[in-house]
Amino acid sequence: MPNNPPGLFPLTDWQRLEVLRGGSEEEKRAALGQLFLSYREPILGFLARQGRTADRAEDLVQDFFLSAIKDQLFEKADANKGRFRNLLLTALQHYAAKAHRAGQAQRRHPTEGFAGADISDLAEGTVPSSGLTPEEEFNLKWAQALVRRVLAAFQAEYAGPERQAHAVIFDRLLIGPSLRGSEPPTQRELAAELGLSEKEVANRLVTARRAYLRLLRAEIKSYVSTDDQIDEEIRAVARALGGD
């Protein structure tokens, strides 16, 4: 079983679980490493919102994953019973409550970290946002990570000089204000800056938005099975990011 089939996106969460059930030891380690990297930030956000210090939260993330491996939580997961992140969040809630009652988490770390990953450069974005519950913080970090993956695919698709203006327009008018809180220019201002007409800016924004939504649906389709579920997940992303 290959670690990563050819294509735009890596193995899905459920495909990684299949690797854990039947892959080689090397493949299992790689799958666990990817799960860890994918969900470390949402879990850190959850724990930080609970009031854990950065060092304590990092210990708990490591210990939670090791506990899940020991209890074969991931191998027992069933794609027909709901979304993987919901399973993970429920397990995390139980684990965090248990760790709180115990007073401290055991400090158990793999010799090289999960899949030998250097996690020292992943601290950005783990500071909790104000006014959110731990569960809301988890979902916010999950949505931000998902959108970043989609934007990476979008940027790769629009990297050429003939499409660069599409990416700039999309970022300045939609992505920056949504994810970074930047003030969007007017379409007239952006048109003057890019040497385009307002109509050209509007048309390229529509094109870029369609491409982004296509890539977003492709990413979500990797872990849900129906169009209705895709639509529901898009709404969940919008809610987590503070949209409608």
N, C-alpha and C positions, 0 to 999 in steps of 0.2 A: 504494500500500500504506500503510495508516494506521500511525502510530507506536504507538498503543495502542488496541486494540479495546475497546468498552464491556465492563464486567464487573468482578469483584471484584479480580482479579489483573492485573498488567501482562503485557507480552509475555514468553513463556517464552524460555529461553536459545536453544533451537533455532529459534524464530520469529525471534529477533534475528539469528541467523546467516542465515536466509533473506533478511532485510532487507539484510544485508551483501552478499549475492550479487546481489540484484536491485532494491534500493531506490534512491531518489534520494540525492544527496550529503547532504542535510539529514537524511534518514531514517537513512542509514548512520552519521552522526555521533551522532545520538541513540541508536542501538542500541549503538554502541561505548561511549558514555558510561554507559549502563545496565549493560553488562557490567563496566565498570571499577568502578562504584560497588557492584555486587553482589559482586564478588570481591576488591576491594581489601583488605578486612579479613582474609579467610582467607590471602591472599598475604602480607600484612604479618606475620601470625602465624607463617607458615612461615619467613619470612626472619629474624624476631626470634629464633625458636627455634634458627636456625642461628648465632646470635651476632652478627647485624648490628646496628649502631646504628640508632636511629630515623631519622636523616637518611639514612643509607646505604640502609636498607630502603625508604624512600620513593622515593629515586632509582631503585632497582632495580625497584620496582613500575611506575613510569612507563616505564622503559626496556624492561621485559619486555613491556608492552602494545604499545609502539611496534614492538618486534621482531616480535611476533606479527602485527601489522598488515602490516608489511613483508613477512613470509614468507607472508602469507595463511593463517595457521594456522586462524583461525576459519572462513574460507570453505571450507576443505578438510574441516572436521569433518563427520562422518556420524552422524546420530542412530541408525542401525542398528548402529553399532559400539561402543556403550556410552554411559555417562553423560558429559555435557559436563565435569563437574568432574574426572573421572578423566583426560580428555584434557588439561585445563588443568593439573592437578597434575603429570602426566608431563612436559609441556612446561616447566613451571616448574622441575622438578628438573634437567632438562637445561640450562636457561638459567642457573640459580643455580650449577651446577657450572662452566659455561663462564665466568661472571662471576668466580667465585672464582679460576679459573686465570689469568684475565686480570689479576687484581689490583684492578681497579676498573671500575665500570660507567660508560659514557659518560653524561654529564648532558644528556639531551635531553628537553625539556619542551615540550608544545604551548603556544602563546601564552596560551590561556585555560583550559588543562587539558582533560580529556576532557569534551566536551559543555558546556564553560564551567562545570564544577562547581567549587564552592568546597569543597575537601576539608579545610579547616582545622578543621572541627568534627566530624571523623570519627575522632579519635584514640582515643576511648573504646573499650575492649575489645580493643585491639591488643597490650597487654602480655602476653607469653607466660605460659601457665600452667605451674606447676612439674611437672617429671618427664615431660613429653611429648616425643616425637620431632617433628621439623618436619612430618612427614606427619600425625601425630595432631593437632598444633596447627592445621593447615590444616582438617582435618575438623571439629575442635571449633568453629572460627570459622564455618565453613560451616553447621553445625547450629544454632549460636546465631542466625545471621542468618536462617535459614529459620524458626526458631521465632518470632523477633521479627515476621516478616511475618505469620505465622499468628495470633499474638496481637493484632496490630494489627487484623486482620480480625475476630477474636473480640470485641475491645473495641468495635469499631464496631457489631457485631451486638447486643451486650448493653449499649449505651449508655443505653437508656431507663430511667427510674426503676423500672419494673415488673420489670426484669431486673438491676438494679444489684447486688442481693444475690448473684445467681448468679456475677457476675464477681468480687466480693469473696471469696466462698467458694472459688472455683476458684484465685484468686491466693494466698490465705493458706494453703490446705491443700496445693496441688500446685506451682504455678508458682514462688512465692517460695522454698520449700525446694529445688526442683530447680535453678533458675537463679541465685538470689541467695544460697543457703545460709542462708536465714532459718529460724528455729525455728517449726514449725507449731503453732498452738494445737490443743487438743483440740476435737472437734466440740461438746462441751458448752460449752466456753469461748466458742467462736465463736457458738453459738446464743444465749447470754446477752448477748453484745455486740451482736448484730443484732436481738434481740427475737424470735427464732424458736425453734421446738422443735428438738430434736436430729434428729427425723425429717425436718423441713423442710430442715435443713441437708444431711442425707444425700441427700435427693431432689434438691435443687438442685445438689449436687455431681455427681450422676450425669448430670443434664441438661446441665450445663456441660461435663462431660468428653466427652459424646457430641458436643456441638457443636464442641468443639475438635478432636476426632478427625476429624469430617466436614470441617472446614476444612483440617486437615493433609493429609488424603487428596486434597482438591481441589487444594491447592498442589502436592503431589507429582505428581498426575496430569497437571499441566501440562507435565511433562518426561519422564514414562515412559508406557508404553503398555498395560501389563497390571496386573491386580490383584495378581498375584504380585510384580511389580516394586515396586508401591506398598508392599506388606507388607515387602519387603526393605529399602526405603528407610526405612520407619518404624523398623525394627530398627537400621539404620545411624545414624539420628539418636539413638536411645537409647544405642547404643554410644559415639558421639562425645561425648555429654553425660555419660557415666559411668554409664548405666543398664544394664539387662540386655541 
